[in-house]
Amino acid sequence: MSVINQLETAFNAFANFMWSTPLVVLLVGGGIGLMLYSRFRPYRHLGHALALLRGRYNDEHDPGHVSHAQALSTALSGTLGLGNVAGVAIAISAGGPGAVFWMWVTAIIGVTTKFYTASLAVMYRGRDSSGVLRGGPMYVISEGLGKRWYPLAVLFAVAGALGTLPLFQTNQFVGLLREVVAIPIGLATESQHMAFDIIAGVVLAILVLLVVLGRIERIGKLTVRLVPSMLLLYIGMTLIVLVRYWQDIPEVFMLIVNDAFSGASVAGGALGTVIMIGVRRGAFSNEAGIGTESMAHGEAKTSEPIREGVVAMTGPIIDTLIVCSCTAFMILLTGVWQTSGDMEGVALTAAALEKVFPNSGIYLLLLMVALLSFSTIVTFWFYGSKCVGFLLGADKARYYTPLYLLMVVVGAVTTLELVNGLLIGMYAMMAIPTMLSTFLLAPRVNEAAHHYFRKMDSLTQ
């Protein structure tokens, strides 16, 4: 076995270990613990979250860099990715329709987790080496827990810098662009496509550079427009599918629920497999407890940490309960999950769309993947640069940008078998410091929430 094959095997084993039962227990079990500890308080204030997103309590003089809506849009642009299109299809292929139910459960639990992690991201903001106010798990740990916990902050920053590299998003988008556009019109062939891949990667890198030059403020302005557009496009496509198959909706819904507790669609009726696949995919999709989204929410203009926690808790609802459900219902209502053989991932979602939109389905999917990939790549640059700035100093973070842009091009022209396991494993590793610091600091969030909501109640009386 070659060195490359050995590294690939080692990285994949690392990823499988990191996303195994202990991590799922940490994320989901920890989320349930936080939900009980909060006495379900976050769920009672979803209306307040909508008011915050409409800008009702915005104050330009508050510390921070972007509005509540821009912070949420930036966080969503990182979580709304190919996992919402391909990941749901993989979950259904591997775990059956019942996996969708357990994704929903994970999202409901994730509401509380994000409430705590985003509140802490604002509560314990710190200043980087250039004096700029920043937020995120590494600052929560260093500012909230003290110097003896600093190695935990370093662990998060190292994992974050590696786990948010753009290789996967670039590779999948350029690959789909090649298959849908370049090969049919003769710009590339199945065996000769290096030139096209390089050009596509360079163009994408230039577009990313134009956005990241404006840093978080420009990213916020982009995502606050891009994310709603993506949501409206995908929901609109789903509504057309729902209208066409409206008579089958009750049957599909009951199939999801029944299969969630029987595992009938999985070989051997393995209920545990259904639960684990659904929970793992749900956690990977909405990233509750991972900590990446806290870096975006930590930039919000507010002097009230609980306000950003309330805004952040809408993330799993939008990401998993709405967008992932769109993909699931398209696949299940069209029946392609039973008739497409070994097809899985984005190909399964494409088959569902082509069944409803014979001439335009694949192009609609390409547009959606383009929007998802680009917004994720831009947001991941911000996450990675913050992690590098924490580790090496804000003045050194500028060297990260050319490296990141190079990785955009590299992702377009290489296969991911070697590094994909490392990226996924690092992503999971971020959850360890994020959840541990959240558990330790949760009492302070509860105390702040008690005072904040009591103040809000007095203002409405």
C-alpha positions, 0 to 999 in steps of 0.5 A, spaced: 500 500 500 502 506 497 503 512 502 497 516 499 493 510 500 495 509 507 494 516 509 487 516 506 485 510 510 488 513 516 484 520 515 478 516 513 478 512 520 479 518 524 473 521 521 469 515 522 472 515 529 470 522 530 463 522 528 462 515 532 457 514 538 461 518 543 460 525 539 453 524 537 452 523 545 456 529 546 452 533 541 445 530 542 445 528 549 448 534 551 443 538 547 438 534 551 441 536 557 441 543 556 434 543 553 432 541 560 437 545 564 433 551 560 426 549 562 425 550 555 425 557 555 428 558 548 422 555 545 418 560 548 421 566 545 421 565 537 416 571 536 422 575 539 427 572 535 423 574 529 422 581 532 430 582 532 431 579 525 426 585 523 431 590 526 426 592 532 432 592 537 438 594 533 442 600 535 448 602 531 452 604 537 452 597 540 459 593 540 460 588 534 460 589 526 454 586 523 446 586 524 442 580 527 440 579 521 447 579 517 450 575 523 444 569 522 445 570 514 452 569 515 452 563 520 446 560 515 451 561 509 456 556 513 451 551 515 446 551 508 451 547 504 451 541 500 449 537 506 442 540 505 442 537 498 446 531 498 447 529 505 439 528 506 439 524 500 445 520 503 441 519 509 435 516 506 439 512 501 443 509 508 437 509 513 431 510 509 425 515 510 425 514 518 432 517 518 429 524 516 425 524 523 431 523 527 434 529 523 428 533 525 429 531 532 436 533 532 434 540 529 429 541 535 434 539 540 439 544 536 435 550 538 437 550 545 444 548 543 445 554 539 441 559 544 447 557 549 453 557 544 451 564 541 449 567 547 456 565 550 459 568 543 457 575 545 458 574 552 465 572 552 467 576 546 475 578 546 479 582 542 484 580 537 492 582 537 490 588 533 484 590 538 478 588 534 472 585 538 471 578 536 467 572 538 467 564 538 468 558 542 476 560 542 474 567 545 469 564 550 474 559 553 480 564 554 475 569 556 470 565 560 474 559 563 481 563 564 488 561 562 488 554 564 483 552 559 487 555 553 489 549 550 482 547 549 481 554 545 487 552 541 484 545 539 478 549 537 482 554 533 487 549 529 481 544 528 477 550 525 482 552 521 483 546 517 476 543 518 473 550 514 478 549 508 474 550 501 476 543 498 470 539 498 465 545 496 469 547 490 470 540 488 463 538 488 461 545 485 466 544 479 464 537 478 457 538 477 458 544 473 463 540 468 458 534 468 452 539 466 455 545 462 462 543 460 462 536 457 455 537 453 457 543 450 464 540 448 469 545 453 471 538 457 470 531 456 470 525 461 477 524 461 480 531 459 477 536 463 484 539 467 484 546 463 476 547 464 477 545 472 483 550 473 479 556 469 473 554 473 477 554 480 481 561 478 474 564 476 471 562 483 477 564 487 477 571 484 469 572 486 471 569 493 477 574 493 472 580 491 467 578 497 473 577 502 476 583 501 471 587 505 471 582 511 465 580 515 461 587 513 461 585 506 460 578 507 454 580 512 451 584 506 452 579 501 449 573 505 443 577 508 441 577 500 443 571 498 441 566 503 433 569 503 434 568 495 436 561 496 431 559 501 425 562 496 428 558 490 428 552 494 422 552 497 419 554 491 421 548 487 419 544 493 412 547 493 411 545 486 413 538 487 408 538 493 402 541 489 404 535 484 404 530 489 399 533 494 395 526 495 401 522 497 403 527 502 400 524 508 402 517 506 410 520 505 409 523 512 406 517 515 412 513 512 417 517 515 414 517 522 413 509 522 420 507 519 423 512 524 421 507 529 421 500 525 427 501 521 423 497 516 427 500 510 434 498 512 436 491 511 435 487 517 430 492 520 436 495 524 432 501 528 439 503 531 442 504 524 436 509 522 437 513 528 444 514 528 444 516 521 439 521 522 442 524 528 449 524 525 446 527 518 442 532 522 448 534 527 452 535 521 447 539 517 445 544 522 452 544 526 449 545 533 454 545 538 460 545 533 462 552 534 463 555 527 456 559 527 458 562 534 464 565 530 459 569 526 454 570 531 459 573 535 460 579 530 453 581 531 452 588 534 449 588 540 450 589 548 445 583 550 448 576 549 441 573 550 439 577 544 444 573 539 442 567 542 435 568 541 436 569 533 441 564 533 436 558 535 432 559 529 438 556 525 436 549 526 429 551 524 431 554 517 437 549 516 434 542 518 426 543 519 425 547 513 431 546 507 433 539 509 425 537 509 425 540 502 430 535 499 427 529 503 420 530 501 422 531 493 426 525 494 420 521 497 414 524 494 417 522 487 419 515 489 426 516 486 429 513 492 426 506 491 427 506 483 434 509 482 438 503 484 445 505 487 444 512 485 445 517 492 447 523 494 446 529 489 445 525 484 439 522 487 436 529 488 438 531 481 433 525 479 428 527 483 428 534 480 429 532 473 422 527 474 418 534 476 422 539 471 424 534 465 428 540 462 430 544 467 431 540 473 438 539 473 440 546 471 435 549 477 440 544 482 446 547 479 444 554 480 442 552 487 449 548 488 452 554 486 449 559 491 450 554 496 457 552 495 459 560 494 456 562 500 459 557 504 466 558 501 466 565 503 463 564 510 469 559 511 474 564 509 472 568 515 472 562 520 478 560 518 482 567 518 479 568 525 482 561 527 489 563 524 488 570 527 487 567 534 493 562 533 498 567 530 496 574 531 491 578 527 497 581 523 498 574 520 491 572 518 492 576 512 497 570 509 491 566 510 487 569 504 492 567 499 493 560 501 485 559 502 484 562 495 489 557 492 485 551 496 479 554 492 483 552 485 486 546 488 479 543 490 477 544 483 482 540 480 484 534 485 480 528 488 478 529 495 479 521 497 486 523 501 484 529 505 476 529 505 477 524 512 481 529 515 476 535 513 470 531 516 474 529 522 477 536 524 470 539 523 467 534 528 473 535 533 471 542 534 465 540 538 469 537 543 471 544 546 465 548 544 460 543 548 465 542 554 465 550 555 458 551 554 456 546 559 461 549 564 458 556 562 451 554 562 449 557 569 451 564 567 447 564 560 441 562 565 442 567 569 443 572 564 437 570 560 433 570 567 434 578 567 434 579 560 427 576 559 424 579 565 426 586 563 423 584 556 416 582 559 416 589 563 417 593 557 411 590 554 407 591 560 
